[in-house]
Amino acid sequence: MRGIVKAVDNVSFSLEKETVLGIAGESGSGKSTLAWSIMGLPPPPGRIIGGRIFIDGIDVLSLKEEERRRKILWQKVSMVFQGAINAFNPVYTIGYQIAEPLMLHRGYSKKEALQKAVELVKSVGLNPDVIHRYPHELSGGMKQRAVIAMALVLDPPLLIADEPTTALDVVVQAQILNLLKKLKFERKLSVILITHDLSVIAELADYVAVMYAGRIVEYGPIEEVYNNPRHPYTQLLLSSIPRLRGTIDKLRFIPGEPPDLINPPKGCKFHPRCPFVFDECRVSEPDLITVGENHLARCWLASKR
């Protein structure tokens, strides 16, 4: 069946300076589409049909494409794309691809830009010789570090990291997370971290937004949401994570599958999978309800406590 999918629907949040927001959810929840939309670049055939996006007080969607590329992309916000190998052109060296924005946007000579590229690859824990190598010559972890270096080349205040640890082994995952922590403090970065892995978000984020079927269903400070989840979807996600300490309980899972967004269910989109569903859930969808300080949940049960 073909039709129009509203991949991100009525999502709103703000991000303070030097703060990390983790965005979690299953595949198809709208996480990556949200990231592309913040950049003003939803992949074809997608398009932004409404809303406003402000970065440093500038409305990104009000700018023409050329103006957005010149003023916003990589200057105010940059992105570490999912799948590092796809972010590189296979026929150019790593050094040239990191240096190119400096030549185009800052007027650096090629020699000056390559010297800056050397400094950047060193700052992300790579050997300076990497600048002379091609993408296929790097391991997965090295490519991910190189992509991070490329994203930081114009010193943007906001970095979006889309699944930065996917397809990496656990040791390299830990190294990448530690690198992001280090860069956040050294460069005073704000970060939007997108992942399906709640343990990765717990490692790095100050706030978390849980997405389901294109909407935020729970939002709040990381400790508050993890210790007192108020949406059944968040509760089930957290229950599916193995615990190293405390009582060892049987791991839970979320039955069913995400809804078809061409023909979504009426009412709360999670109700076909929810263990606590009741009549009101099948009829109407709640707004985000305040359940604590800076803590919101999109659930009728949250309003009844």
C-alpha positions, 0 to 999 in steps of 0.5 A, spaced: 500 500 500 502 506 498 500 513 500 503 519 504 506 518 511 507 523 516 513 521 519 514 526 524 508 529 527 507 535 532 514 535 535 516 540 539 522 541 544 528 546 546 535 545 547 539 549 551 547 550 550 552 545 552 546 540 553 545 533 551 538 531 548 537 523 547 532 521 542 530 514 543 525 509 539 524 503 535 526 503 527 520 507 524 519 512 530 521 518 526 528 519 529 532 520 523 527 524 519 526 529 525 534 530 525 534 531 517 528 536 518 532 540 523 537 541 518 532 543 513 534 537 509 529 531 509 531 526 504 526 525 498 521 524 497 520 527 504 518 535 505 517 539 511 509 541 510 509 546 516 512 548 523 518 552 525 525 551 527 530 556 530 537 555 531 541 561 534 534 565 533 534 564 526 528 560 523 531 555 518 525 554 514 525 561 512 531 561 508 532 559 501 536 553 500 543 557 498 542 561 504 541 555 509 547 552 506 551 558 507 549 560 514 546 554 517 549 548 515 556 546 518 556 553 521 550 553 526 549 545 526 552 539 523 550 532 523 554 525 524 550 521 519 547 514 520 552 509 516 559 513 516 561 510 510 555 513 506 558 520 509 564 520 505 566 520 497 570 514 496 574 517 490 577 523 495 582 522 501 579 523 508 583 529 509 581 533 503 574 531 505 575 534 512 578 540 509 574 542 503 569 546 507 574 550 510 576 552 503 569 554 501 566 557 507 572 560 510 577 562 505 583 557 507 588 555 502 589 548 501 595 547 505 592 551 511 585 547 511 589 540 511 593 543 517 587 544 520 584 537 518 590 534 521 589 538 528 581 535 527 583 528 526 588 528 532 583 531 536 578 525 535 584 520 537 586 518 529 593 518 527 595 524 522 596 520 517 589 518 516 588 524 512 592 521 506 587 515 506 581 513 503 574 511 506 575 504 504 582 503 508 579 505 515 575 501 520 568 502 522 571 506 528 576 510 525 571 512 519 566 514 525 571 518 528 573 521 521 566 523 520 565 526 527 572 530 525 568 532 519 562 535 522 566 539 527 570 542 522 567 549 522 566 549 530 558 549 530 555 550 537 550 544 535 552 537 533 546 532 531 549 524 532 544 519 528 546 512 531 553 514 532 555 507 535 551 502 530 554 496 527 560 498 532 563 492 537 562 494 544 569 496 545 569 501 540 562 504 542 565 505 549 570 509 545 566 513 541 561 515 547 567 517 551 569 521 545 563 525 544 563 526 552 570 529 551 568 534 545 562 536 548 566 539 554 572 541 550 568 545 545 562 547 549 557 543 544 550 542 545 548 535 542 542 531 539 543 524 540 539 519 536 539 512 538 534 506 539 539 504 545 537 507 551 543 505 555 547 509 550 543 515 552 543 514 559 551 514 558 551 521 555 544 525 555 541 530 560 534 530 557 531 524 553 525 524 548 522 518 547 518 517 540 513 513 537 509 513 531 512 520 529 510 523 536 514 524 542 510 520 547 515 522 553 520 527 555 524 529 561 530 529 565 534 523 564 534 521 571 526 522 572 524 519 566 529 512 567 527 512 574 519 514 574 517 512 566 510 514 565 508 512 558 507 504 558 512 504 551 517 507 555 516 503 561 517 497 556 523 499 553 526 500 559 524 493 562 527 490 556 534 492 558 538 487 562 540 489 569 547 488 572 545 490 579 539 489 583 533 484 582 534 480 576 527 479 573 525 476 566 526 481 560 520 484 557 518 485 550 513 489 546 508 485 543 506 487 536 509 491 531 509 499 530 503 502 526 502 503 519 503 510 518 499 510 512 493 508 516 494 509 523 490 507 528 485 512 531 486 514 538 493 513 542 497 510 536 500 505 542 494 502 544 494 496 540 500 494 543 499 497 550 498 492 556 494 498 560 489 500 554 482 502 556 476 505 552 478 512 552 485 510 549 482 507 542 478 514 541 482 520 542 489 521 543 492 525 549 496 531 549 503 531 552 501 532 560 505 535 565 507 529 570 513 532 574 518 538 573 520 538 566 517 531 565 511 530 560 508 524 558 502 523 552 498 518 556 491 518 559 493 514 565 498 519 566 493 524 567 489 520 572 495 519 577 
